[in-house]
Amino acid sequence: MPVIRRLPENLVNRIAAGEVVERPASALKELVENAIDAGSRSILVRLTAGGVDGIEVIDDGCGMTPDEIALALERHATSKLPDEAIEQVVTLGFRGEALPSIASVARLTLESRPRGSGEGWRRMVDHGEVVAEGPAALPPGTRITVDSLFGKVPARRKFLRSARSEYAACLDVVRRLAMARPEVGFTLEHDGRRVLAVQPDEALAARVARIVARELAEDGVAIDLERGPVRLTGVAGLPTFNRGVADHQFLFVNGRPVKDRLLVGAVRGAYADMLARDRHAVLALFLDVPADEVDVNVHPAKTEVRFRDPAFIRGFLVSGLRHALEGAGQKSAQAPAGSAMGMWQTEPIARAPEAAPALSSLFAREYGSAGVREAGQAWRGYEQAIMAPPQGRAELAEERVEPASSHPLGVARGQVARTYIVAEAEDGLVIVDQHAAHERLVLERLKAAGAQDAVTAAQALLIPEVVELDEPDCDRVEAAAPHLARFGLALERFGPTALLVRTVPAALGKGDVQALVRDVADDLAQNGDALLLGERLDHVLATMACHGSVRAGRALSVAEMNALLREMEVTPRSGQCNHGRPTWVKLAHGDIEKLFGRR
């Protein structure tokens, strides 16, 4: 029989390190969070070979005494839980596992000097064994150096990625923590090169724009909403300012960077009818909730959270995002593409038609009587060659031309290719995609008129359909049945592992009922709410708006074009169509002058 034995302390630390220290970025995250919790105002991070060969974190926090240094390197020793109320934790770290876990799989040097003390102390631990200890010279604060990560654990080290990949992960960690704490200054150096530097006490919107994307300063909207004790702040990019991947979505709960499926689903729902399915919003959202309403002790990495009322949190995020985006009006991230501007600038200039050969005599001959007659004949020949005959006669204008300065999107001046409306605004030339713009207007009109109720009308099935699922899926769908019925999906339990579907939403009546119910069950399992059905109905509304809009290729009168522009100016989110494309672009007067070399 195998003998049960107590594992040695160093092996226990290595096992625990497997949950806390997966790669250099994991160790860096724990060290920077400790620096923030120490009350630092400035944090310097130095990386070597993406953190694989070396990590150094220097802060100006409260520092530690020699006894505290020794205690901090023991498991489950922390200063961040003064009592046993773990549900009231407000610091980033609280488990007391990070430093001993890192020290068990690397060579860690910890130097610290408390504020007000005359000297510091240094302690070195090499893969779980203390190898050196003594005084250290450093300013008040703490300096931690990590070398030879997984040096004695080759099975873990060989699974590390390239230095470039590990550096990208470390950079992402520092960027997230820098956004989470705008009151702290951060500096990141990689192989001697300064990569990131932000000053303390920076405005939240300015720091987010500096770290995420500078375009957010112009192409984003600020968010600051409260509902009871819950507050949502941050910056959300306009739908037309999007990316092909979701790596520019930063979510924070009580100042802690998180990767939560509920929050990601809420963002997707808020942008549901404003983005194509393969595009993703750019944003940074900061959610503040009471400490007892969220559980941060879900995983040792502390990147997952659980909310006491997830439905309220999701609804608050969706409504807050939509409210902020509606406030942007017809604003759109619609700067002209550089390639398009380049084509305008390099367009070859057509040469004027060659003058008639006799025209040269107009300037070459002397002005005698015969010369004048010949020159007159040459001019008349040249005039007939280049001057087109009149195509119509001038008529009085029926209406006075409206000044362009009276409307934000200007006044229509014409139509190009029966697809694009050209309008003159006070500050430039506006070009509108008539189909994309009308598509958004029709969708908002449908929503405002209560079309959602018409779309969710139930269509009874001639023969109720039986859908077989796993028992846990059936339990979840059955519990959500009253909510699903409001969307027109009526079902009931039909045995332990089956559901009986009696009605489906009328707009989805021709779809696959089996696939619909399975997708709803998967969505309930993943998000805890029936989000997918609502998104499908939103997609139906968008499709109806698309087919009911002014098509490209239709000629519009000036009155129709101006009516479209005026409605765009008062319709929320009219700067982008239902698929996330811009509905209008503007060439400022300065851009036009550059095209003609006037500036």
N, C-alpha and C positions, 0 to 999 in steps of 0.2 A: 504494500500500500504506500502511495506517496505520502510524505510527511509534511504536514502544514507547518510553515515557519514564518516568522516575521521578517519582512524584507529589510535590507539595510537602508539607512537614511539616504545615501547617495543614489541608490537605485530607485527609491521612491521619488526623489526629486527628478530623476530622468524621465520616469513615467509621467509625472505631472507636467514636465516640460513639453511632452508631446502634445498636450492640449493647449498650452500657452504659447510656446515658441515653435511655430511651424516653419518659419523662414526669417531672414533678417528683418523684414518689415514688421513681423509680429513682435520681435524684441524691441525694435525702435519705437513702436507704438506704446508699449508698456513704459519705456524709459521716459518718453516725452510726456505721457500722462502723469507720471510721478512728478516731473518737473513742474507741470501746471498746478498739480495739487499742492505743491510746496509754496505756492504763492509767488512764483517767478514773474518778473516783468520782461525778461529777455531770455531767450533760449537759442543756443547755437548748436547745430547738428553738423557733424562732419562724417562723411561716408568714404570708405575706400573699397573700390571694385564693387559698387552697388550694395555695400554693407556685408558682403561675404567675407572680406578680409579684415574689416574693421568698422566699428561704430563708436562715435564719441558724442556725448550729449553734455553740454555745459549750461548751467542755469545760475541765476542769482537769487534763488529761493531762500528758505529759512535755514537750510543746512542741518547737519546732524552732529551730535557728539560721538566720541569713540564707542561708548556703550550702545548708543542708538544704531550706529553702523553695524555692529556685531549682531544686534537683534534684528535689524532689517534684512539680514541675509539668512534668517531662519524662516522656515515655512510657517504660514498663517500668523505672521507677526505684522501688525499694521497699526498706524496711528489714526486711521480714517474711520474707525468704528468705535467711538468712545463708549457706546453701550451696545446692547444686543439688538437694537431696532434696525435690522438690515433693510427693512422696507423704507426707511427714511434716509438712505444714503444719498448724499449730494455730490460726492467726489467722483472722479473718473475711475480711480482704482479703489478697491476695498477688500480684495480677497487675500492679500498678503502672500501671493504665490510668485509674482513676476521675478523679483530679484533672485531668490534661491533657484528658481527654475532656469533662468538664464545662466547663473553661475554653475549649474550642474552640467551644462552642455557647451561651455565656452570658458575662456579665461577672462574674468571680470575684474576690473580695478575700480574701486569706489573710493573717491576722495571727497571730503566734505569739510566745510568750516561754518559753524553757526554764526549768525549775525551777532556782533558784539564780542566774539571770541578772538583771541590773539593768534591762534594757530589752528591748522586743520589736522585731519587724521586720514590715513590711507590704509586700505585693506585690500589684498589681492587674493582671489579665489580661482584656482585652476581646476575646472571640471569637478567641482564639489569639494576640493581640498584647499584649506587656507595655506598659502605658500609665503606670504610676506605681510608685514604690518608695521606701521610706524608713522611718525609725523609727516606732514605734507604742507607745501607752500602753495596757497591759492587764495583768491579773494573770497569773500563770503558767498556761499552757495555750494553747489555740488557738481562734480565732474565724474562721469561714469564712462569707462572705456571697455568695449567688448571686442576681443580678438579671438581668432581661431574658433569661430562658431562651428559646432559639430566636429571639432578636430579629432576627438576620440570616439566619435559616433559615425564611422564611415558609412553605415547603412543609411543614415539621414543625410549626410553631406552630399552623397552622389545623386540625390534626388533634387538638389537645388538647381534652379534654372541658371541661365547665363547671367553674367554681371549686369548686362543691360536690362534684362527682365526684372531682376531683383531691385535694381535702382528705380525702375518705374514704379514698383510696388511701394518702395520707401518714399518716393516723392508723393505718391497719392496719400500716404499716411500723414505726412507733414502738411500737405495742402488742406486736408480735411480738418486737422486739429487747429491749423492757423485760422480757418474760417470759423470754427466753433468758438474761438476765444480772440475776438478782435482787440481786447485790451492788452494782449501779450504780443511782444515783438518776436519774430521768428527769422532765423538765418539758416540756410541750408547750403553746405558746401560739399561737392562731390569731386574727389580726386584733385583737390586744391582749387577747383573752380566754383565760384559763387553762383548758385542756381536760383535761389529765392531769398528775398529780403523784404520784410514788411515791418513797419514801425508800430509800436504799441499805441493804443487808444485811437485806432483808425475807425472811421465810420463803417458800419457793417456793409452797406451797399458798395462802398468804394473798395473794401477789401475783397468782397466776393467778385467784383468785376476785375480786380487786379489779378486774382488767382485763377478764376475759372475762364473768363474770356472778356477782353476789353470791350467787345461789342455789347455786352450786357448793360453798359452804362447808357447806351442809346436804344438798344433793342430789348430792354427788359422793363418790367413794372415792379414797383416796390409793393410789398405786402405787409400789412400791420393790422391784424384783426384780433378781437377778443370775444370769447363767448363763455361767460362765467369765469372760472379759474383757469381756463385754457387760452393760450395765446399763440398765434401763428405770425411769424415775421419772416422776412427774407426777400429774395429777388427771383422772379419767374420770367423766363425768356418768352418773347412773343412766339406764337405758333410758327410764324414764318422763319424764325431763327431757331433751327433745329439741327439735329445730328443724326447720322446713320446708326449710331450705337448709343446705349444709355449710360456711358461712362462719364457724362457731364451732369448727372443728377446727384446732388449732395443733400442728404437728409440727416437731421439732427434732432435728438430728443433730449431736452434738458441739458443742452450743451454737449451731448455725447454723440459722436458720429455713429450712425447705425445703418444697417442694410436689412430693412424690414419689408416683407412681402405685402403687408397691409398698406403701408405707406406708398410703395411702388404702384400697387393697384389703384390707390386713390389718385395718384398723379396721372396714370393712364386714363382713368375715368374722366378726370377734369378736362383732358385734352382730346377726348374721344372723337368729337365731330370737328376737330380743327387740325388734325394731323393724319397723314397717311399711316397705314399700319406698320410700315417699315421705317418710320422716322420717330425720333424721340426728342422730348423737350429738354431744354437746358435750364437748370434752376438750382437754387440752394434754399431749402426751407428749414426753419428753426421752430420746433414745436416745444412749447413749455407747458407742462402739465404738473399737477401736484404729485409729489413723490410717492404717495400711497396709491396713486391711480395707474402706476406703471411698474412692471417688474423688470429690473435690469440684471437680475441674477439668473439668467437663463442658460448662459454658456460661459465658460472661462474666458473666452475672447471678448465678451461683453459687447458684441456688435448686434446681438438680437435682443429684442424687448417684447414684452407682452402687455397689452392694455386691458384694463378692467372693463372698459366699454368700447370695444373696437368699432362697433357700428357708428357711435357718436364721433369718434376720432376720424373715421373715413369720411363721414358726411361733412364734418367741419372742414377738412382739407379740400374736398371737392368744391363745396360752396365758396370757400375762401379764394381758391384759385380762380374759379369762374368769375367771381365778383371782381377780382383784380384785373383779369383780362378784359372783362366787359368795360371797365373803366378806361381802358386804353383806346376805346372807340375805334376809328378806322386806322389807327396807327399800325404800321407794318414795317418789318425789317426788309426793306426793299431797295437797298442801294443798287444802282445799275451794275451789272456784272462787268468786270474789267475787260473780259474778252469782247463783250458787245461794244463797250466804249472804244476799244482798240480798232474794231472793224469800222466804226464811224470815222475814226481819225485817219485810217489808211485807205478810205474809199478814193479811188482814182478820180481826179477832176476831169470831166469831159472837155475836150478841146472845142473851141468855137469852130464852126465850118470855115474852111478856107475861103478867103475872099475871091471874088471873080478876078481873073487875070487883068481885066481892064481897070480894076479899081486902083491899081498902082499908079495909073496915069493921073489919078486925081491929085496926087501929091508930087509926082515926078515931072509933069509937064508944066510949061509956063502958062500963065493965065491969059492967053490970047483968046479971041472970040472962038476960034475953032477948038482950042483946048478946053474952053468952058463947056462947049456943046458936047464934046467927047466925054468929059468928066461927068456931066449930067447924065448921059446915057449909061456910063459905067455905074454910077450910084443907083439909078433905077434898076439896073440888072442885079446889083448886089442886094437891093431891098427886096426884090421879088424872090431872090434865092433864099434869104434867111428869115424873112418876116412872114409868119403864118397869117392867112386871111382871118378876119374876125369871125368868131364862132357864134356870136349872139350880140344882143344889144343891152346896154346898161339899163337897169330898172331901179326905181326907188325902193329902198328897204322897207319892208312892212313893219318891222319892229326895231327899236333902238337896240344896238348891241350892248349886252349887259357887261359892266366892268368886271374884270377878273378878280379884283381885290375883295369882292363882297362874300366869297365862299372859300373855305379851306381847300377844297379840291378843285377850285377854279370853275370856269365856264367852258362848256363844250364848244370847240371850234371846228370839229370834223370827225370823220371816221376813216380808219385805214384798214384795207383788206376786209371790210365788213366784219371785223373782229375786235379792233382796238379803237377806243374812244380817245381822241386827242383833246385835251382841255388846257386852257391857259390859266395858271394861278398867279397870284401876286409875286411869288418867289421862284417861279420856274414853269416848266412844261410837264404836265401830268398825262400819263398814258394808262388807260384802264382796260383790263381784259373784261369785256362786257359779259361773257358767259360766267367766268369765275365770280365776278362781283354779284351778278344777279342770283347765282346759285346760293351764295351766303344769305342774301336778302330774303330769298324764298324760304330757306330753312328757318331763319329767325322768325319769319312771319308765321310759319306753320306752328312753331313752338308757342309763340305768343297767342295764337288763336286756339290753343288747346288741342292741336292735332295729335298730341301724345295720347289723349283719351281715345281718339278714333283709331289710332294704330293698334292700341292694346285691346281692342275689341276681340272677344273670344269667338273662335270658330269651332263648333262642335264636330267631332269626328263621327262619321257614319257608323263605324265599328271601333269602339275603344281599343287602343293599342297597348299591348303589354310590353314593358321594357324590363329586362332582367339586369340586375346590378348586384354588387356585393352588399351584404347586409349592413355594414357601416354606412355605405353610400345611400342605401334606402332610408336609413334612420335620419341622415342629414337632410335628404330631400323631403321626407315626410314632415320634419320639424319646420322646414321653410315653406310648406305648402300654402299657408295663408298669404304669405308675401308673394309667392309665385302666381297665385290666383289673380292678384291685382294686375299682373302683366298679361293675363289671359291664358295662363298655363294651369289648367285644373287637373290634378292627379290625386290618386289615393293609393294606399298600401294594398298590395295584392299578394299576400304571402310574405314570408321572411325575406326573400331575395327578388322581389318583383314589384313593379309599380304599374298602375293602370292609368293611362292618359286619356282623359275624356275631351278636353278642349285644348287648343293651341292658339297663340296669338294670330289674329286674322291676317296680319301682314306676313307671317311666317307659315301660313297654312300649307303652302306647296313644298315646304322643306322636309327634310328627313327627321321624323319625330324621334326615332331611336338616337340619332346623333345629337339632337338638341338636348334631350334629357341627360345623356351621358356627359355632354359638355357642361351642363348646369351642375351635375353632381361633382365633376372634377373641380369646377370653380368654387363650389361650396367647400370642398375639402381643402383647397389651397388658400382661399381668402376668407372663409367663414361667412360669406354673404353671396347672394345670387347676383353677381355683377355682370356676368356674361350676357344674360338675357336682356338686360337693359341696354347694353352696348349693341346687341344685335338690332334692337328696335331703333336705337339712334342711327344705326347704319341704314335701316329702312327709310327713316325720315330723310337722311342725306341723299339716298338714291332718288326718292320722290322729288326732292328739291332740284337735283341735277337734271332729271328728265323734264321738269316743269319750268326750267329757266330759259332765258333768251339764248339761243344757240349761236355759236360762231358762224358767220356767213350771212347773218340777217342784217339788212340795212335798217338803220334807225334814223328817225328824224332828229333835228336839233332839240326839239322839246322833249323827246323820249330820252335822249342822252343826258340832258340836264336833270330830268326827273330821276334818273338812275344815280347821278352824282349826288343830288340832294338827299336821297334816301340813304346812300352810303354814309353820309356825314352824321346821321342820327341813329344808325344801326350799330349795336355793339359787335365787336370782332369782325367788322367788315373789311379789315385790312388783309384778310386771308380767306380763301375758299374753304370748303369742307374737307379738302385733302391737304391743307397746310401750304398751298402755293399762294404767293402774293397776288392780290387783285389789282394792285396799281403800283406804278413806279414813278419816280419824279426825277427829272433832269433840272437841277438848279441852274439859275442864270449863270453862275460861275462855270458849271460844266459845259453849258452851251457856248460860252465865250471861249473856253479852251479848245473846243472843237474847231473853231474858226481862227484860232491863233490870236485872239484879242487879249488874252491874258497869259 
